[in-house]
Amino acid sequence: MESLFIKLTELLSEYKKVVIISHRDPDLDAIGSAMGLSIILRTAGKECYMFLSDEKLAKYNTSVRYALERASGIDLIFPYDVQKTVDEETVLLVIDVHQKERLEYPEILDSIKKVIVLDHHIKNNDYIRNTEMFYIDSTMSSMVELVSNYAKYCGINLDPIIATIMLAGLEIDTNGFNLKTNAQTFEVAALLTAMGADTVLKQQLLKESKDNYLRRAAFIESSYIINKNIAICLLSTTDSNKEELAEIAEELLKFEYVEASFAIGELKPDYIGISARSIGNINVCDVMKKMGGGGHITNAATQITDKTVIEVEKMLRKTLGEML
C-alpha cells in the first residue's frame, strides 16, 4: 500500500481544502473512516470537512448518531454550506463508494470538480469518471482497513474515540471478523486497539434497540431454504432500508448448512433492494451482477425498480436456478 499512500499524499498536497463524502445512509465503516481521514488531513495542515446531509441527520441509524455525538474535532459541512465553502483549491475525497447516484449528496460533484475516489467494493460500470485518482481494492475488508494503514504510514495516532468508532466499523463490515477477514484485518484491529480503541464503548456503538431486534427476528423466522444451502428472506413491510436487509442477510448465514443468503425488501415504492451474503463457496457478486448490482464475492447487493418484492423474489430464484 505504500505506493498508494505516496501518490495520495502527493496529490492531496496540491489542495488547501478537502471535503470527504461517502454513500447514502453511512455506516460506521464510512463514518469512522471519514473521521480518521479528517484527523490525518488536519494534522497535515489541510482545511478538512466531513460532509453530512442535514435532512437525513435525524434518520441516521442510532450507532452513527451516537458516534457523531462522541467524536470531537471534526468539522462538518452540509449541503447549504457547500457553495460558500469550496473553491478552486478544494478536492472532493469520495470514500467507501464509487458511484455518483449512491453518494450522500450527488449534486456535490457539480460544485467540486477535482475528485479522488477510494473504495473497497467491486467496480461497477457506472463509476465516477474524470477523477484525479481512482483506487479500488476489493480484497480489503473495509474502508477502515485502508484509513488505519494510512494513519500508520503518516505516523499519526488517532483519537481513541475515533479509533473505537473505526474498530466498530471494521467489526460490522466483516460480520464479526467472519467475512472478508485475513491476517491484515486482525493487524488493523490490533493497530486501532493500540491507538486506544475502547472495547466497552465499541459495544455501546454496536448495540441496537429491542424493537429492531424483534422486528428482524420476525422476518428471519419467515425465511426459507432452497437447494439445501441458500436462505431467502422476504420483508413484508414497506419501510425497509439497506442496513436492515444487510443485517438480516448476515444473520441468515449463521444458520446450519446455509452458505448464501438473500434478503429482499421494499426500500421505497416500486424500488426493491436485495442484500446478499455468502461464506465464500457461492459467489453472490456474480448473482447480483446478473440482476444489475454488484459487490464482493461474499457481500453484494442490487436495487430493482418497477417491481414488487414477490416479482423480485421470482427473478432471484430464476437467476439462481440458471447459475447454480
ZAMARGU-4260 file (C-alpha; in steps of 0.2 Angstrom, whole numbers, plus 5000, padded with zeros to 4 digits):
<rodrens>
0) 5000/5000/5000 | 5015/5012/5002 | 5015/5017/4984 | 4996/5021/4985 | 4999/5032/5001
5) 5014/5041/4992 | 5003/5045/4977 | 4988/5050/4988 | 4999/5061/4999 | 5007/5070/4985
10) 4990/5073/4976 | 4982/5080/4992 | 4997/5091/4995 | 4991/5101/4979 | 4975/5106/4988
15) 4971/5118/5003 | 4954/5111/5007 | 4947/5093/5007 | 4928/5088/5008 | 4926/5070/5012
20) 4909/5062/5007 | 4903/5044/5007 | 4887/5034/5002 | 4869/5037/5007 | 4864/5031/5024
25) 4883/5030/5030 | 4888/5016/5042 | 4901/5015/5055 | 4914/5010/5042 | 4911/5025/5031
30) 4909/5037/5046 | 4924/5031/5056 | 4935/5031/5040 | 4929/5049/5036 | 4934/5054/5054
35) 4950/5046/5053 | 4955/5054/5037 | 4949/5071/5044 | 4962/5069/5058 | 4976/5064/5046
40) 4972/5078/5034 | 4970/5091/5048 | 4987/5086/5055 | 4994/5089/5038 | 4988/5107/5039
45) 4973/5104/5027 | 4956/5113/5030 | 4945/5097/5030 | 4927/5094/5031 | 4916/5079/5033
50) 4900/5080/5023 | 4883/5075/5031 | 4866/5078/5025 | 4856/5089/5037 | 4840/5082/5030
55) 4845/5064/5034 | 4854/5068/5050 | 4840/5063/5062 | 4837/5047/5051 | 4854/5040/5053
60) 4855/5024/5062 | 4857/5025/5081 | 4876/5020/5081 | 4880/5033/5068 | 4872/5047/5078
65) 4880/5041/5094 | 4897/5041/5085 | 4894/5058/5079 | 4890/5064/5096 | 4905/5057/5104
70) 4918/5062/5092 | 4925/5080/5093 | 4937/5090/5082 | 4928/5085/5066 | 4922/5100/5055
75) 4906/5095/5047 | 4899/5103/5030 | 4880/5102/5025 | 4873/5105/5008 | 4869/5123/5011
80) 4887/5126/5016 | 4895/5119/5000 | 4894/5134/4988 | 4901/5146/5001 | 4915/5135/5007
85) 4923/5126/4992 | 4934/5135/4979 | 4947/5130/4966 | 4958/5124/4979 | 4946/5111/4985
90) 4946/5092/4982 | 4932/5080/4985 | 4938/5064/4993 | 4925/5050/4990 | 4926/5035/5001
95) 4918/5018/5003 | 4908/5021/4987 | 4912/5025/4968 | 4895/5028/4960 | 4888/5045/4959
100) 4870/5040/4962 | 4875/5032/4978 | 4883/5047/4986 | 4875/5055/5001 | 4874/5071/4990
105) 4877/5068/4972 | 4875/5086/4967 | 4891/5090/4976 | 4900/5084/4960 | 4893/5099/4952
110) 4902/5111/4964 | 4919/5102/4966 | 4927/5096/4950 | 4943/5089/4957 | 4939/5071/4964
115) 4948/5057/4972 | 4939/5040/4974 | 4945/5027/4987 | 4934/5011/4989 | 4934/4993/4993
120) 4919/4987/4983 | 4920/4978/4966 | 4920/4991/4952 | 4903/4994/4944 | 4901/5001/4926
125) 4893/5017/4932 | 4908/5023/4942 | 4913/5041/4944 | 4924/5047/4929 | 4937/5060/4926
130) 4945/5059/4943 | 4962/5064/4949 | 4964/5047/4957 | 4953/5032/4957 | 4958/5017/4968
135) 4948/5002/4972 | 4954/4986/4981 | 4940/4974/4983 | 4952/4962/4993 | 4951/4974/5008
140) 4939/4970/5022 | 4933/4988/5024 | 4937/5007/5021 | 4944/5007/5039 | 4957/4995/5034
145) 4964/5007/5021 | 4962/5023/5033 | 4970/5014/5048 | 4986/5009/5037 | 4986/5027/5030
150) 4987/5034/5048 | 5001/5022/5052 | 5010/5027/5036 | 5009/5045/5041 | 5014/5041/5059
155) 4998/5048/5066 | 4989/5040/5082 | 4971/5043/5080 | 4960/5049/5094 | 4954/5034/5105
160) 4936/5038/5102 | 4939/5039/5083 | 4949/5023/5084 | 4934/5015/5093 | 4922/5020/5080
165) 4933/5013/5066 | 4935/4997/5076 | 4916/4995/5077 | 4915/4999/5058 | 4928/4985/5055
170) 4919/4973/5065 | 4902/4977/5056 | 4910/4976/5039 | 4917/4959/5042 | 4902/4952/5051
175) 4911/4950/5067 | 4928/4945/5058 | 4919/4931/5050 | 4919/4938/5032 | 4932/4946/5021
180) 4945/4943/5035 | 4963/4939/5034 | 4979/4942/5044 | 4979/4960/5038 | 4962/4963/5045
185) 4967/4957/5063 | 4983/4968/5061 | 4971/4983/5058 | 4961/4978/5074 | 4977/4977/5084
190) 4983/4994/5077 | 4967/5003/5082 | 4967/4994/5099 | 4985/5001/5102 | 4978/5018/5097
195) 4967/5017/5112 | 4951/5009/5105 | 4939/5006/5119 | 4930/4989/5118 | 4917/4995/5131
200) 4912/5010/5120 | 4913/4999/5105 | 4900/4988/5112 | 4889/5003/5115 | 4891/5008/5097
205) 4886/4991/5091 | 4870/4990/5102 | 4853/4991/5095 | 4835/4993/5101 | 4825/4978/5107
210) 4811/4983/5094 | 4823/4982/5080 | 4830/4966/5086 | 4812/4958/5087 | 4807/4965/5070
215) 4822/4957/5062 | 4819/4941/5071 | 4801/4940/5065 | 4807/4942/5047 | 4821/4929/5049
220) 4808/4917/5056 | 4798/4918/5040 | 4814/4914/5029 | 4815/4898/5019 | 4829/4887/5012
225) 4832/4882/4994 | 4845/4870/4987 | 4848/4865/5005 | 4861/4879/5007 | 4853/4895/5001
230) 4842/4906/5013 | 4830/4919/5006 | 4820/4931/5017 | 4806/4942/5011 | 4802/4958/5021
235) 4783/4961/5021 | 4784/4979/5026 | 4785/4995/5015 | 4798/5004/5026 | 4814/4993/5024
240) 4831/5000/5022 | 4848/4994/5016 | 4855/4992/5033 | 4841/4981/5039 | 4842/4970/5023
245) 4861/4968/5026 | 4859/4963/5044 | 4846/4950/5040 | 4856/4943/5026 | 4871/4942/5038
250) 4860/4934/5052 | 4854/4920/5040 | 4872/4915/5037 | 4873/4909/5055 | 4861/4895/5052
255) 4867/4877/5050 | 4871/4872/5032 | 4867/4890/5025 | 4881/4895/5013 | 4872/4910/5005
260) 4858/4921/5010 | 4847/4934/5001 | 4836/4947/5010 | 4823/4956/4999 | 4813/4971/5004
265) 4804/4987/4998 | 4816/5002/5001 | 4803/5014/4994 | 4788/5012/4982 | 4792/5002/4967
270) 4810/5001/4972 | 4816/4984/4979 | 4833/4980/4987 | 4842/4964/4988 | 4856/4961/5001
275) 4866/4945/4998 | 4879/4937/5009 | 4890/4921/5007 | 4903/4912/5017 | 4913/4911/5001
280) 4908/4895/4992 | 4894/4904/4982 | 4899/4920/4973 | 4884/4932/4977 | 4893/4946/4967
285) 4890/4936/4951 | 4872/4933/4956 | 4869/4952/4960 | 4878/4957/4944 | 4866/4947/4934
290) 4852/4957/4942 | 4860/4974/4939 | 4870/4976/4955 | 4887/4971/4961 | 4899/4970/4977
295) 4910/4957/4984 | 4911/4938/4982 | 4904/4937/5000 | 4895/4953/5001 | 4884/4960/4987
300) 4868/4969/4983 | 4856/4976/4970 | 4841/4988/4968 | 4827/4985/4955 | 4814/4997/4950
305) 4796/4995/4945 | 4794/4978/4953 | 4786/4971/4968 | 4795/4960/4982 | 4787/4945/4975
310) 4792/4948/4957 | 4810/4951/4963 | 4809/4935/4973 | 4805/4926/4957 | 4818/4935/4947
315) 4831/4930/4960 | 4826/4911/4961 | 4826/4911/4942 | 4844/4918/4941 | 4850/4906/4955
320) 4842/4892/4945 | 4852/4897/4929 | 4868/4900/4938 | 4869/4886/4951
</rodrens>
